[in-house]
Amino acid sequence: MLQLLAIKIRQREGQSLDTIRTEMRDVTGDALERKIAQSLAPAFNSGADEAVAHDGDIAIRWHRLPVADGIELHVREDSPMAREEAVIAMREAVRAALGRGDIR
């Protein structure tokens, strides 16, 4: 899943798949995790503290988003990741991962 996410991030940055393949050839899991965290940090830090403060609040509503047969994403409505473009990106990343033969 980390590799898929890293590929999608690099594609959005304008890199070709050949370039990405070369870059990722010898990248360890830890290094990949750090790269992804650095790329996503600005998005996750926008309001994340306020959302975490409500983790124990049962009155918070969750949205169920179908991804594929038997698979859903659950996103809390007050989460910074509940923005439409973020939800679509997550859903499409999971769908892309499900299409890979090596993880079926």
Backbone bond lengths (Angstrom), bond angles and torsions (degrees), N, CA, C in turn:
res aa  C-N    CA-C-N  psi(-1)  N-CA   C-N-CA  omega(-1)  CA-C   N-CA-C  phi
1 M - - - 1.443 - - 1.535 110.28 -
2 L 1.346 115.91 -38.20 1.462 119.20 178.39 1.522 111.52 -62.01
3 Q 1.319 116.43 -41.31 1.460 119.69 179.74 1.524 110.72 -62.87
4 L 1.310 116.89 -43.74 1.462 120.60 179.50 1.527 110.75 -61.99
5 L 1.311 116.43 -44.77 1.457 120.34 179.40 1.531 110.76 -62.84
6 A 1.327 116.58 -42.51 1.474 120.17 178.63 1.525 110.95 -62.75
7 I 1.316 116.74 -40.31 1.468 120.91 178.78 1.522 110.20 -62.72
8 K 1.317 117.33 -46.39 1.460 121.01 -178.88 1.535 111.23 -63.87
9 I 1.318 117.03 -39.42 1.461 120.36 178.08 1.520 109.77 -62.78
10 R 1.335 117.12 -46.94 1.466 120.68 -178.65 1.534 111.10 -65.74
11 Q 1.339 117.70 -35.55 1.465 120.08 176.64 1.522 110.47 -63.39
12 R 1.326 116.74 -42.55 1.465 120.43 178.55 1.526 111.54 -65.17
13 E 1.333 115.66 -23.88 1.463 120.13 176.59 1.528 111.37 -83.54
14 G 1.343 116.13 -1.73 1.460 120.21 175.24 1.516 116.06 97.53
15 Q 1.329 118.11 8.55 1.462 120.76 -178.87 1.529 110.95 -83.54
16 S 1.327 116.38 146.53 1.465 121.21 177.16 1.535 109.36 -80.43
17 L 1.325 116.22 160.75 1.468 119.95 179.11 1.527 111.49 -63.60
18 D 1.321 118.00 -34.77 1.468 120.44 177.71 1.527 110.90 -62.87
19 T 1.317 116.32 -44.05 1.470 121.03 178.67 1.524 109.80 -63.84
20 I 1.318 116.87 -44.26 1.468 121.60 -179.46 1.524 110.05 -62.95
21 R 1.310 117.14 -43.66 1.467 121.73 179.50 1.529 109.88 -57.82
22 T 1.325 116.49 -45.25 1.465 121.01 179.64 1.526 110.91 -63.87
23 E 1.324 116.48 -44.68 1.467 120.96 179.83 1.528 112.11 -61.27
24 M 1.328 117.01 -38.10 1.465 121.05 -173.10 1.524 113.98 -89.15
25 R 1.311 116.91 -3.35 1.463 120.70 -174.34 1.524 112.75 -52.60
26 D 1.320 118.67 -47.76 1.466 121.65 -175.22 1.521 113.96 -115.19
27 V 1.327 116.93 21.35 1.463 120.71 -177.97 1.527 109.39 -82.11
28 T 1.328 116.00 128.64 1.465 120.37 177.99 1.528 109.65 -78.36
29 G 1.301 116.19 165.50 1.463 121.08 178.72 1.516 112.59 -59.94
30 D 1.334 116.50 -41.02 1.465 120.60 179.42 1.521 111.44 -63.61
31 A 1.328 116.11 -44.30 1.470 120.09 -179.85 1.522 110.32 -64.75
32 L 1.325 116.23 -39.48 1.459 120.87 178.89 1.527 110.64 -63.42
33 E 1.321 115.65 -42.83 1.462 120.70 178.11 1.534 111.25 -60.06
34 R 1.332 116.71 -43.29 1.468 120.58 179.19 1.526 111.50 -64.23
35 K 1.341 116.75 -42.38 1.469 120.40 179.54 1.525 111.05 -61.48
36 I 1.314 116.02 -43.98 1.468 120.64 -179.70 1.526 109.82 -65.22
37 A 1.326 116.52 -44.40 1.463 120.29 179.92 1.525 110.87 -59.64
38 Q 1.334 117.12 -41.45 1.459 120.36 178.91 1.519 111.48 -65.17
39 S 1.330 117.05 -38.69 1.463 120.95 -179.78 1.523 112.29 -69.48
40 L 1.337 115.99 -36.48 1.461 119.83 -175.14 1.527 113.79 -93.44
41 A 1.320 117.61 -11.29 1.467 121.03 -175.56 1.524 113.68 -51.50
42 P 1.336 119.25 -46.69 1.474 117.92 -178.97 1.530 112.90 -59.20
43 A 1.321 117.19 -38.65 1.467 120.23 -179.31 1.522 111.50 -70.53
44 F 1.326 116.78 -40.82 1.460 120.14 -178.29 1.517 112.88 -73.43
45 N 1.308 117.39 -27.82 1.457 120.16 -178.15 1.517 113.20 -81.17
46 S 1.302 117.35 -10.66 1.463 118.92 -179.18 1.519 110.06 -80.74
47 G 1.328 115.72 90.47 1.456 121.21 177.30 1.509 115.13 89.29
48 A 1.312 118.26 3.99 1.460 120.93 -176.63 1.528 111.95 -63.25
49 D 1.332 117.41 -37.70 1.464 120.27 -179.13 1.517 111.85 -61.15
50 E 1.328 116.54 -41.53 1.461 119.96 179.90 1.532 110.84 -65.80
51 A 1.322 116.99 -38.74 1.461 120.38 -179.49 1.523 111.03 -66.99
52 V 1.324 117.75 -40.09 1.460 121.68 -179.96 1.522 110.45 -63.98
53 A 1.304 117.11 -32.80 1.462 120.70 -179.73 1.524 111.76 -61.87
54 H 1.328 117.86 -20.53 1.468 121.90 -178.21 1.532 113.24 -100.64
55 D 1.322 118.28 8.60 1.460 120.50 -175.38 1.528 113.58 -54.95
56 G 1.318 118.22 -36.58 1.456 120.19 -178.21 1.519 113.75 -87.58
57 D 1.291 118.71 -1.20 1.464 123.65 -176.49 1.529 109.73 -82.36
58 I 1.340 117.10 109.37 1.458 120.42 -178.22 1.520 113.24 -72.72
59 A 1.314 117.95 -12.52 1.460 120.32 -179.88 1.532 112.26 -77.26
60 I 1.312 117.39 -11.15 1.459 120.84 179.76 1.530 109.18 -68.52
61 R 1.319 116.22 137.98 1.470 121.26 -179.08 1.519 110.82 -95.47
62 W 1.304 114.60 148.78 1.461 122.36 177.97 1.518 109.04 -115.64
63 H 1.305 116.42 143.48 1.463 122.07 174.42 1.520 108.39 -102.46
64 R 1.321 115.43 132.84 1.461 121.54 176.92 1.521 108.17 -98.83
65 L 1.321 116.20 124.35 1.461 121.09 -176.88 1.524 109.84 -119.52
66 P 1.326 117.67 111.00 1.455 119.24 179.43 1.530 110.82 -65.22
67 V 1.321 115.84 137.63 1.461 122.16 178.61 1.521 109.28 -111.03
68 A 1.317 115.88 -50.95 1.467 123.01 179.46 1.527 106.41 -156.56
69 D 1.311 116.45 176.73 1.457 120.71 -179.31 1.532 110.01 -56.56
70 G 1.325 116.72 116.09 1.455 121.70 178.25 1.519 115.22 83.96
71 I 1.322 117.84 5.35 1.461 120.69 -177.78 1.520 109.93 -128.83
72 E 1.342 115.28 129.57 1.459 121.46 178.18 1.524 109.59 -133.54
73 L 1.318 115.24 152.62 1.455 121.66 167.30 1.514 106.35 -103.40
74 H 1.311 116.86 141.05 1.455 121.30 175.67 1.516 107.15 -116.35
75 V 1.327 116.33 121.92 1.456 121.78 -177.86 1.519 108.72 -125.41
76 R 1.330 115.51 125.86 1.459 120.21 179.23 1.521 108.54 -71.19
77 E 1.314 117.28 134.32 1.473 121.49 -172.65 1.522 114.15 -61.54
78 D 1.331 118.73 -25.33 1.461 120.14 -179.84 1.526 113.20 -93.57
79 S 1.321 116.94 4.73 1.461 121.11 -179.72 1.528 110.87 -74.85
80 P 1.333 117.74 144.88 1.461 119.65 174.59 1.535 111.14 -61.09
81 M 1.309 116.97 -23.15 1.460 121.32 -179.48 1.528 112.21 -84.71
82 A 1.328 118.08 3.75 1.459 121.38 178.85 1.529 111.82 -83.17
83 R 1.344 116.37 -3.10 1.472 118.84 177.10 1.524 108.67 -60.92
84 E 1.308 115.87 144.37 1.460 121.39 -175.01 1.521 112.71 -54.10
85 E 1.334 117.59 -45.96 1.469 119.78 -177.53 1.527 111.66 -66.50
86 A 1.328 118.31 -33.42 1.463 121.56 178.14 1.529 110.34 -69.98
87 V 1.326 116.48 -42.19 1.467 121.17 179.96 1.527 110.38 -63.69
88 I 1.321 116.70 -43.54 1.462 120.71 179.28 1.526 110.24 -62.45
89 A 1.333 117.17 -43.47 1.467 120.92 179.97 1.525 111.23 -62.59
90 M 1.346 117.24 -42.49 1.470 120.32 178.76 1.520 111.09 -64.43
91 R 1.339 116.08 -45.50 1.461 120.10 -179.33 1.523 110.95 -61.32
92 E 1.316 117.40 -43.60 1.466 120.83 -178.81 1.525 111.55 -68.96
93 A 1.333 117.35 -34.87 1.470 120.05 177.30 1.523 110.60 -64.87
94 V 1.335 117.07 -41.44 1.464 120.28 178.26 1.531 110.11 -66.49
95 R 1.335 117.11 -43.23 1.469 120.13 178.24 1.526 110.96 -60.51
96 A 1.322 117.14 -41.69 1.462 120.75 179.05 1.521 110.21 -63.48
97 A 1.336 116.82 -41.04 1.460 120.26 178.94 1.517 111.22 -64.55
98 L 1.335 117.21 -37.62 1.460 121.03 -179.83 1.520 111.55 -66.19
99 G 1.306 118.01 -26.13 1.459 122.09 -179.99 1.519 113.59 -77.43
100 R 1.330 116.85 -11.68 1.467 120.56 -178.84 1.517 109.77 -76.41
101 G 1.309 116.35 127.60 1.466 121.26 179.77 1.511 113.77 -66.09
102 D 1.326 117.98 -29.40 1.461 120.55 -175.65 1.533 113.73 -74.48
103 I 1.334 118.78 -8.77 1.462 119.20 178.30 1.528 112.24 -114.53
104 R 1.292 117.15 2.33 1.470 119.95 179.00 1.493 111.41 -77.07
